[in-house]
Amino acid sequence: MEEQPEKSPKKPIHSYIRYSATGFQMLATIGIFTFAGYKIDEYRGSEKLIFTALLGLIGVIASLYQVVRQLNSKK
């Protein structure tokens, strides 16, 4: 009888896809928060982009929270 070659696990490819999707999700979250802050500053006519910076920072914190939550739940 012929021996069948061992199948290589698809786990590493799955991990790459999962982590790259997480990166795109972080980028989208930060981008949406920053864009909302920019629009608020534009509406108010502010010279200093306070809301852009503040909501951008909140977006970074929210995206990091999402990543930590995803990594802890999908072990």
Biopython code that builds the backbone (N, CA, C, O; Angstrom):
import numpy as np
from Bio.PDB.StructureBuilder import StructureBuilder

atoms = [
    (1, "MET", "N", (0.837, -1.181, 0.000)),
    (1, "MET", "CA", (0.000, 0.000, 0.000)),
    (1, "MET", "C", (0.881, 1.243, 0.000)),
    (1, "MET", "O", (1.996, 1.250, 0.521)),
    (2, "GLU", "N", (0.346, 2.272, -0.592)),
    (2, "GLU", "CA", (1.080, 3.534, -0.638)),
    (2, "GLU", "C", (0.780, 4.360, 0.602)),
    (2, "GLU", "O", (-0.353, 4.426, 1.079)),
    (3, "GLU", "N", (1.820, 4.976, 1.098)),
    (3, "GLU", "CA", (1.620, 5.871, 2.233)),
    (3, "GLU", "C", (1.186, 7.235, 1.729)),
    (3, "GLU", "O", (1.747, 7.764, 0.769)),
    (4, "GLN", "N", (0.208, 7.784, 2.367)),
    (4, "GLN", "CA", (-0.250, 9.110, 1.983)),
    (4, "GLN", "C", (0.606, 10.141, 2.698)),
    (4, "GLN", "O", (0.890, 10.001, 3.887)),
    (5, "PRO", "N", (1.017, 11.178, 1.977)),
    (5, "PRO", "CA", (1.826, 12.199, 2.647)),
    (5, "PRO", "C", (1.004, 12.916, 3.710)),
    (5, "PRO", "O", (-0.207, 13.104, 3.587)),
    (6, "GLU", "N", (1.714, 13.301, 4.749)),
    (6, "GLU", "CA", (1.040, 14.014, 5.829)),
    (6, "GLU", "C", (0.567, 15.367, 5.327)),
    (6, "GLU", "O", (1.273, 16.076, 4.610)),
    (7, "LYS", "N", (-0.625, 15.692, 5.720)),
    (7, "LYS", "CA", (-1.170, 16.975, 5.312)),
    (7, "LYS", "C", (-0.603, 18.063, 6.216)),
    (7, "LYS", "O", (-0.564, 17.922, 7.438)),
    (8, "SER", "N", (-0.172, 19.133, 5.598)),
    (8, "SER", "CA", (0.362, 20.228, 6.396)),
    (8, "SER", "C", (-0.804, 20.990, 7.021)),
    (8, "SER", "O", (-1.822, 21.213, 6.367)),
    (9, "PRO", "N", (-0.661, 21.378, 8.252)),
    (9, "PRO", "CA", (-1.764, 22.084, 8.907)),
    (9, "PRO", "C", (-1.968, 23.467, 8.294)),
    (9, "PRO", "O", (-1.011, 24.147, 7.924)),
    (10, "LYS", "N", (-3.211, 23.859, 8.198)),
    (10, "LYS", "CA", (-3.545, 25.164, 7.632)),
    (10, "LYS", "C", (-3.619, 26.227, 8.718)),
    (10, "LYS", "O", (-4.083, 27.341, 8.473)),
    (11, "LYS", "N", (-3.175, 25.893, 9.885)),
    (11, "LYS", "CA", (-3.234, 26.815, 11.009)),
    (11, "LYS", "C", (-2.443, 28.108, 10.780)),
    (11, "LYS", "O", (-2.971, 29.181, 11.072)),
    (12, "PRO", "N", (-1.201, 28.062, 10.271)),
    (12, "PRO", "CA", (-0.446, 29.303, 10.094)),
    (12, "PRO", "C", (-1.126, 30.271, 9.105)),
    (12, "PRO", "O", (-1.133, 31.481, 9.329)),
    (13, "ILE", "N", (-1.686, 29.743, 8.029)),
    (13, "ILE", "CA", (-2.350, 30.619, 7.064)),
    (13, "ILE", "C", (-3.574, 31.254, 7.701)),
    (13, "ILE", "O", (-3.849, 32.435, 7.492)),
    (14, "HIS", "N", (-4.300, 30.476, 8.471)),
    (14, "HIS", "CA", (-5.476, 31.009, 9.158)),
    (14, "HIS", "C", (-5.080, 32.135, 10.123)),
    (14, "HIS", "O", (-5.791, 33.133, 10.243)),
    (15, "SER", "N", (-3.957, 31.970, 10.799)),
    (15, "SER", "CA", (-3.482, 32.992, 11.730)),
    (15, "SER", "C", (-3.133, 34.291, 11.003)),
    (15, "SER", "O", (-3.452, 35.380, 11.479)),
    (16, "TYR", "N", (-2.474, 34.169, 9.843)),
    (16, "TYR", "CA", (-2.125, 35.363, 9.079)),
    (16, "TYR", "C", (-3.362, 36.122, 8.645)),
    (16, "TYR", "O", (-3.408, 37.350, 8.718)),
    (17, "ILE", "N", (-4.356, 35.392, 8.196)),
    (17, "ILE", "CA", (-5.591, 36.042, 7.756)),
    (17, "ILE", "C", (-6.272, 36.725, 8.930)),
    (17, "ILE", "O", (-6.750, 37.854, 8.810)),
    (18, "ARG", "N", (-6.315, 36.042, 10.058)),
    (18, "ARG", "CA", (-6.982, 36.610, 11.236)),
    (18, "ARG", "C", (-6.280, 37.877, 11.715)),
    (18, "ARG", "O", (-6.930, 38.873, 12.031)),
    (19, "TYR", "N", (-4.953, 37.833, 11.768)),
    (19, "TYR", "CA", (-4.225, 38.995, 12.274)),
    (19, "TYR", "C", (-4.213, 40.151, 11.280)),
    (19, "TYR", "O", (-4.225, 41.311, 11.691)),
    (20, "SER", "N", (-4.192, 39.863, 9.995)),
    (20, "SER", "CA", (-4.255, 40.963, 9.029)),
    (20, "SER", "C", (-5.641, 41.594, 9.039)),
    (20, "SER", "O", (-5.767, 42.807, 8.872)),
    (21, "ALA", "N", (-6.676, 40.794, 9.232)),
    (21, "ALA", "CA", (-8.029, 41.352, 9.348)),
    (21, "ALA", "C", (-8.137, 42.226, 10.592)),
    (21, "ALA", "O", (-8.818, 43.251, 10.580)),
    (22, "THR", "N", (-7.472, 41.822, 11.656)),
    (22, "THR", "CA", (-7.471, 42.624, 12.879)),
    (22, "THR", "C", (-6.790, 43.968, 12.645)),
    (22, "THR", "O", (-7.239, 44.992, 13.159)),
    (23, "GLY", "N", (-5.716, 43.967, 11.877)),
    (23, "GLY", "CA", (-5.024, 45.219, 11.550)),
    (23, "GLY", "C", (-5.902, 46.157, 10.745)),
    (23, "GLY", "O", (-5.927, 47.361, 11.000)),
    (24, "PHE", "N", (-6.627, 45.607, 9.766)),
    (24, "PHE", "CA", (-7.534, 46.438, 8.979)),
    (24, "PHE", "C", (-8.684, 46.969, 9.833)),
    (24, "PHE", "O", (-9.151, 48.089, 9.624)),
    (25, "GLN", "N", (-9.136, 46.169, 10.789)),
    (25, "GLN", "CA", (-10.200, 46.616, 11.687)),
    (25, "GLN", "C", (-9.705, 47.764, 12.569)),
    (25, "GLN", "O", (-10.437, 48.723, 12.817)),
    (26, "MET", "N", (-8.469, 47.662, 13.037)),
    (26, "MET", "CA", (-7.893, 48.755, 13.831)),
    (26, "MET", "C", (-7.796, 50.024, 13.003)),
    (26, "MET", "O", (-8.150, 51.109, 13.464)),
    (27, "LEU", "N", (-7.313, 49.879, 11.775)),
    (27, "LEU", "CA", (-7.182, 51.030, 10.882)),
    (27, "LEU", "C", (-8.527, 51.690, 10.626)),
    (27, "LEU", "O", (-8.630, 52.917, 10.634)),
    (28, "ALA", "N", (-9.553, 50.889, 10.400)),
    (28, "ALA", "CA", (-10.889, 51.429, 10.149)),
    (28, "ALA", "C", (-11.438, 52.147, 11.375)),
    (28, "ALA", "O", (-12.021, 53.224, 11.252)),
    (29, "THR", "N", (-11.260, 51.566, 12.545)),
    (29, "THR", "CA", (-11.768, 52.180, 13.771)),
    (29, "THR", "C", (-11.099, 53.524, 14.030)),
    (29, "THR", "O", (-11.774, 54.513, 14.315)),
    (30, "ILE", "N", (-9.785, 53.559, 13.932)),
    (30, "ILE", "CA", (-9.058, 54.810, 14.157)),
    (30, "ILE", "C", (-9.432, 55.834, 13.097)),
    (30, "ILE", "O", (-9.603, 57.012, 13.407)),
    (31, "GLY", "N", (-9.559, 55.400, 11.861)),
    (31, "GLY", "CA", (-9.914, 56.310, 10.772)),
    (31, "GLY", "C", (-11.294, 56.911, 10.941)),
    (31, "GLY", "O", (-11.478, 58.106, 10.707)),
    (32, "ILE", "N", (-12.256, 56.116, 11.339)),
    (32, "ILE", "CA", (-13.622, 56.621, 11.528)),
    (32, "ILE", "C", (-13.670, 57.635, 12.661)),
    (32, "ILE", "O", (-14.294, 58.688, 12.526)),
    (33, "PHE", "N", (-13.015, 57.326, 13.781)),
    (33, "PHE", "CA", (-13.011, 58.264, 14.901)),
    (33, "PHE", "C", (-12.306, 59.570, 14.524)),
    (33, "PHE", "O", (-12.783, 60.654, 14.857)),
    (34, "THR", "N", (-11.184, 59.464, 13.835)),
    (34, "THR", "CA", (-10.433, 60.659, 13.445)),
    (34, "THR", "C", (-11.220, 61.496, 12.441)),
    (34, "THR", "O", (-11.236, 62.724, 12.530)),
    (35, "PHE", "N", (-11.871, 60.837, 11.491)),
    (35, "PHE", "CA", (-12.677, 61.557, 10.506)),
    (35, "PHE", "C", (-13.843, 62.275, 11.175)),
    (35, "PHE", "O", (-14.162, 63.411, 10.822)),
    (36, "ALA", "N", (-14.480, 61.615, 12.140)),
    (36, "ALA", "CA", (-15.579, 62.259, 12.870)),
    (36, "ALA", "C", (-15.071, 63.487, 13.623)),
    (36, "ALA", "O", (-15.733, 64.524, 13.629)),
    (37, "GLY", "N", (-13.917, 63.382, 14.251)),
    (37, "GLY", "CA", (-13.334, 64.524, 14.952)),
    (37, "GLY", "C", (-13.004, 65.660, 14.006)),
    (37, "GLY", "O", (-13.210, 66.828, 14.336)),
    (38, "TYR", "N", (-12.486, 65.322, 12.822)),
    (38, "TYR", "CA", (-12.166, 66.346, 11.820)),
    (38, "TYR", "C", (-13.430, 67.068, 11.368)),
    (38, "TYR", "O", (-13.431, 68.290, 11.224)),
    (39, "LYS", "N", (-14.492, 66.324, 11.146)),
    (39, "LYS", "CA", (-15.751, 66.941, 10.714)),
    (39, "LYS", "C", (-16.333, 67.838, 11.805)),
    (39, "LYS", "O", (-16.906, 68.884, 11.501)),
    (40, "ILE", "N", (-16.195, 67.445, 13.055)),
    (40, "ILE", "CA", (-16.662, 68.292, 14.161)),
    (40, "ILE", "C", (-15.858, 69.583, 14.202)),
    (40, "ILE", "O", (-16.428, 70.664, 14.346)),
    (41, "ASP", "N", (-14.536, 69.479, 14.077)),
    (41, "ASP", "CA", (-13.696, 70.676, 14.068)),
    (41, "ASP", "C", (-14.006, 71.559, 12.865)),
    (41, "ASP", "O", (-14.006, 72.785, 12.981)),
    (42, "GLU", "N", (-14.266, 70.960, 11.732)),
    (42, "GLU", "CA", (-14.610, 71.721, 10.528)),
    (42, "GLU", "C", (-15.945, 72.444, 10.712)),
    (42, "GLU", "O", (-16.086, 73.594, 10.297)),
    (43, "TYR", "N", (-16.912, 71.788, 11.323)),
    (43, "TYR", "CA", (-18.218, 72.381, 11.568)),
    (43, "TYR", "C", (-18.120, 73.554, 12.548)),
    (43, "TYR", "O", (-18.795, 74.569, 12.380)),
    (44, "ARG", "N", (-17.278, 73.407, 13.565)),
    (44, "ARG", "CA", (-17.118, 74.456, 14.564)),
    (44, "ARG", "C", (-16.225, 75.586, 14.071)),
    (44, "ARG", "O", (-16.223, 76.666, 14.661)),
    (45, "GLY", "N", (-15.480, 75.363, 13.019)),
    (45, "GLY", "CA", (-14.570, 76.385, 12.499)),
    (45, "GLY", "C", (-13.345, 76.582, 13.374)),
    (45, "GLY", "O", (-12.795, 77.681, 13.432)),
    (46, "SER", "N", (-12.919, 75.548, 14.043)),
    (46, "SER", "CA", (-11.772, 75.628, 14.952)),
    (46, "SER", "C", (-10.465, 75.706, 14.175)),
    (46, "SER", "O", (-10.283, 75.021, 13.168)),
    (47, "GLU", "N", (-9.558, 76.552, 14.657)),
    (47, "GLU", "CA", (-8.212, 76.596, 14.081)),
    (47, "GLU", "C", (-7.369, 75.446, 14.611)),
    (47, "GLU", "O", (-6.570, 74.857, 13.882)),
    (48, "LYS", "N", (-7.557, 75.136, 15.884)),
    (48, "LYS", "CA", (-6.852, 74.003, 16.483)),
    (48, "LYS", "C", (-7.757, 72.777, 16.376)),
    (48, "LYS", "O", (-8.943, 72.835, 16.701)),
    (49, "LEU", "N", (-7.188, 71.685, 15.925)),
    (49, "LEU", "CA", (-7.970, 70.480, 15.695)),
    (49, "LEU", "C", (-8.049, 69.635, 16.968)),
    (49, "LEU", "O", (-7.493, 68.540, 17.051)),
    (50, "ILE", "N", (-8.755, 70.182, 17.950)),
    (50, "ILE", "CA", (-8.867, 69.526, 19.252)),
    (50, "ILE", "C", (-9.661, 68.220, 19.145)),
    (50, "ILE", "O", (-9.218, 67.179, 19.629)),
    (51, "PHE", "N", (-10.817, 68.279, 18.518)),
    (51, "PHE", "CA", (-11.659, 67.089, 18.431)),
    (51, "PHE", "C", (-11.032, 66.014, 17.550)),
    (51, "PHE", "O", (-11.226, 64.824, 17.795)),
    (52, "THR", "N", (-10.295, 66.416, 16.545)),
    (52, "THR", "CA", (-9.599, 65.441, 15.699)),
    (52, "THR", "C", (-8.588, 64.663, 16.534)),
    (52, "THR", "O", (-8.534, 63.436, 16.459)),
    (53, "ALA", "N", (-7.801, 65.360, 17.316)),
    (53, "ALA", "CA", (-6.805, 64.702, 18.159)),
    (53, "ALA", "C", (-7.465, 63.861, 19.249)),
    (53, "ALA", "O", (-7.039, 62.736, 19.510)),
    (54, "LEU", "N", (-8.496, 64.401, 19.880)),
    (54, "LEU", "CA", (-9.163, 63.699, 20.974)),
    (54, "LEU", "C", (-9.859, 62.437, 20.483)),
    (54, "LEU", "O", (-9.702, 61.369, 21.074)),
    (55, "LEU", "N", (-10.621, 62.555, 19.410)),
    (55, "LEU", "CA", (-11.310, 61.372, 18.899)),
    (55, "LEU", "C", (-10.340, 60.385, 18.249)),
    (55, "LEU", "O", (-10.595, 59.181, 18.247)),
    (56, "GLY", "N", (-9.242, 60.877, 17.703)),
    (56, "GLY", "CA", (-8.216, 59.967, 17.196)),
    (56, "GLY", "C", (-7.627, 59.131, 18.317)),
    (56, "GLY", "O", (-7.418, 57.929, 18.153)),
    (57, "LEU", "N", (-7.360, 59.754, 19.449)),
    (57, "LEU", "CA", (-6.840, 59.031, 20.614)),
    (57, "LEU", "C", (-7.866, 58.042, 21.146)),
    (57, "LEU", "O", (-7.518, 56.919, 21.511)),
    (58, "ILE", "N", (-9.116, 58.449, 21.191)),
    (58, "ILE", "CA", (-10.176, 57.538, 21.628)),
    (58, "ILE", "C", (-10.286, 56.356, 20.659)),
    (58, "ILE", "O", (-10.537, 55.228, 21.082)),
    (59, "GLY", "N", (-10.099, 56.615, 19.368)),
    (59, "GLY", "CA", (-10.123, 55.540, 18.378)),
    (59, "GLY", "C", (-8.998, 54.543, 18.586)),
    (59, "GLY", "O", (-9.199, 53.338, 18.435)),
    (60, "VAL", "N", (-7.818, 55.035, 18.931)),
    (60, "VAL", "CA", (-6.688, 54.135, 19.206)),
    (60, "VAL", "C", (-6.997, 53.271, 20.431)),
    (60, "VAL", "O", (-6.755, 52.064, 20.420)),
    (61, "ILE", "N", (-7.519, 53.877, 21.464)),
    (61, "ILE", "CA", (-7.846, 53.129, 22.685)),
    (61, "ILE", "C", (-8.936, 52.096, 22.395)),
    (61, "ILE", "O", (-8.847, 50.954, 22.845)),
    (62, "ALA", "N", (-9.961, 52.496, 21.646)),
    (62, "ALA", "CA", (-11.049, 51.566, 21.319)),
    (62, "ALA", "C", (-10.551, 50.409, 20.461)),
    (62, "ALA", "O", (-10.960, 49.266, 20.664)),
    (63, "SER", "N", (-9.675, 50.697, 19.508)),
    (63, "SER", "CA", (-9.177, 49.620, 18.649)),
    (63, "SER", "C", (-8.273, 48.664, 19.424)),
    (63, "SER", "O", (-8.317, 47.456, 19.192)),
    (64, "LEU", "N", (-7.467, 49.177, 20.329)),
    (64, "LEU", "CA", (-6.637, 48.297, 21.163)),
    (64, "LEU", "C", (-7.505, 47.430, 22.073)),
    (64, "LEU", "O", (-7.204, 46.257, 22.295)),
    (65, "TYR", "N", (-8.573, 48.008, 22.592)),
    (65, "TYR", "CA", (-9.505, 47.245, 23.424)),
    (65, "TYR", "C", (-10.131, 46.116, 22.612)),
    (65, "TYR", "O", (-10.254, 44.995, 23.107)),
    (66, "GLN", "N", (-10.530, 46.399, 21.367)),
    (66, "GLN", "CA", (-11.110, 45.372, 20.505)),
    (66, "GLN", "C", (-10.114, 44.247, 20.236)),
    (66, "GLN", "O", (-10.477, 43.072, 20.271)),
    (67, "VAL", "N", (-8.866, 44.605, 19.968)),
    (67, "VAL", "CA", (-7.845, 43.592, 19.673)),
    (67, "VAL", "C", (-7.595, 42.709, 20.884)),
    (67, "VAL", "O", (-7.523, 41.487, 20.751)),
    (68, "VAL", "N", (-7.463, 43.299, 22.050)),
    (68, "VAL", "CA", (-7.222, 42.509, 23.261)),
    (68, "VAL", "C", (-8.404, 41.589, 23.524)),
    (68, "VAL", "O", (-8.214, 40.428, 23.887)),
    (69, "ARG", "N", (-9.601, 42.084, 23.349)),
    (69, "ARG", "CA", (-10.790, 41.269, 23.558)),
    (69, "ARG", "C", (-10.856, 40.108, 22.560)),
    (69, "ARG", "O", (-11.223, 38.992, 22.928)),
    (70, "GLN", "N", (-10.501, 40.372, 21.300)),
    (70, "GLN", "CA", (-10.505, 39.311, 20.289)),
    (70, "GLN", "C", (-9.440, 38.256, 20.579)),
    (70, "GLN", "O", (-9.700, 37.059, 20.453)),
    (71, "LEU", "N", (-8.269, 38.684, 20.959)),
    (71, "LEU", "CA", (-7.181, 37.738, 21.213)),
    (71, "LEU", "C", (-7.459, 36.862, 22.428)),
    (71, "LEU", "O", (-7.077, 35.692, 22.449)),
    (72, "ASN", "N", (-8.117, 37.415, 23.434)),
    (72, "ASN", "CA", (-8.423, 36.636, 24.624)),
    (72, "ASN", "C", (-9.572, 35.663, 24.394)),
    (72, "ASN", "O", (-9.615, 34.607, 25.025)),
    (73, "SER", "N", (-10.501, 35.995, 23.504)),
    (73, "SER", "CA", (-11.662, 35.134, 23.317)),
    (73, "SER", "C", (-11.435, 34.025, 22.290)),
    (73, "SER", "O", (-12.157, 33.028, 22.310)),
    (74, "LYS", "N", (-10.464, 34.164, 21.399)),
    (74, "LYS", "CA", (-10.259, 33.185, 20.328)),
    (74, "LYS", "C", (-8.978, 32.379, 20.532)),
    (74, "LYS", "O", (-8.098, 32.392, 19.671)),
    (75, "LYS", "N", (-8.867, 31.703, 21.621)),
    (75, "LYS", "CA", (-7.655, 30.910, 21.866)),
    (75, "LYS", "C", (-7.780, 29.546, 21.323)),
    (75, "LYS", "O", (-6.852, 28.746, 21.442)),
]
sb = StructureBuilder()
sb.init_structure("model")
sb.init_model(0)
sb.init_chain("A")
sb.init_seg("    ")
for serial, (resi, resn, name, xyz) in enumerate(atoms, 1):
    if name == "N":
        sb.init_residue(resn, " ", resi, " ")
    sb.init_atom(name, np.array(xyz, "f"), 0.0, 1.0, " ", f" {name:<3s}", serial, name[0])
structure = sb.get_structure()
